[in-house]
Amino acid sequence: MPREVLKGAKAMDQFLTSLHGLLNLRWGVKETWFDGEITRWFCFEIVGSKQMTRLFVRYPATFKHMFTSMFFAAYPEVELVECEDYIHELPPTYAELNARDMELYGLEIYTKNASAYPIQTYVEHEKLVGDEKGRIIDPIANVLEVIGKLKEEETIWIQLLASPDVIPDWTWKPEAEKILDKFENPVDEAHSGSAGQIRFRFRTPGEDEAIQKIDDKRSKPCFETVIRMLYVAPRNIFNHQTLYRGIFGFFQQFKNEHQIFKKNFHTRTKSEWFMFPFGFPSVRLRMKRMKLYDEYRRRFVPEETLFGKLMNSHLLQWCIYHHVSIFGADELATLFHIPTNVVLTQSSMDRVESKRLPSPTNLPA
């Protein structure tokens, strides 16, 4: 990244909108059940290790030319570097990680309420009036500050698996229609039903705002997204609160009246005797750590079919608790984008010292 990135999350929003056009559809019985055609997904990752912050994107190799072209159209001054997978910095299995006297804490989060409700986006973090009109408040600064305060041996991985939503008219859009109908025709429940009468009322400002946001989300390309995080550190300095509260606080700043983020307590690496299925808490805890660590390394996307879920399940850890969130391009851009020059932790990121330009096209061979 250059020393100054003046483009905010709007540039990432435009990039993701273009990226959505690379979706692939499956048609008919042959592609669905015999060829096993699935929608390709993209992986956006924030990595904090050795007191440095790095951003990674993983995409199908067949999309390399199209992906890079779309990215440079949005961020011409940022460099893309092909590199080895950073997950090889840690052991390939949890057993080997444990043998090195290290421990991990893993967590998956999702949006709790109906998918039609959007989270707060970067637009709502910008001042539109007053003395600070037009000032960019970069929401990603929160997570960069947490990573910047890590010790040398601590590591944080944040993973956003995003797949273009190919059939929204069958999944969350019908639910959005019901919510809009409810908001557009509000009923005073306190005075309805007692005498067979229905009394309508005026909409509140919050309901008008919700209608506008839901209507905007319906018109934008959306992504089915899985959010998964890991924290790894030596046992003598291990503090799971760094992830459980620190990084989760980054996502909490995007909640609003109608949408919040919720921790998936079925997949997080914690197990007690009073938690379902109650027995063997230490064994279940170890299996949770093994499974979540493996799923992160494989960039595992939850299976759609029941048979697929069963094939990826274990005796005490079932693959039926994963949750997928629906984010519009602007929402996903808010969660993952190139940090702007207003972010204070510039020393914790690799920077391009000078601008690089391609060679002239008319040079002799």
PyMOL commands that set and color helices and strands:
alter all, ss='L'
color gray80, all
select helices_A, chain A and resi 9-22+28-34+61-74+86-89+94-99+122-125+141-148+173-184+189-191+205-218+235-237+241-252+281-298+306-311+329-335+346-348
alter helices_A, ss='H'
color red, helices_A
select strands_A, chain A and resi 42-49+52-58+102-111+155-164+222-234+261-263+325-328
alter strands_A, ss='S'
color yellow, strands_A
deselect
rebuild
show_as cartoon
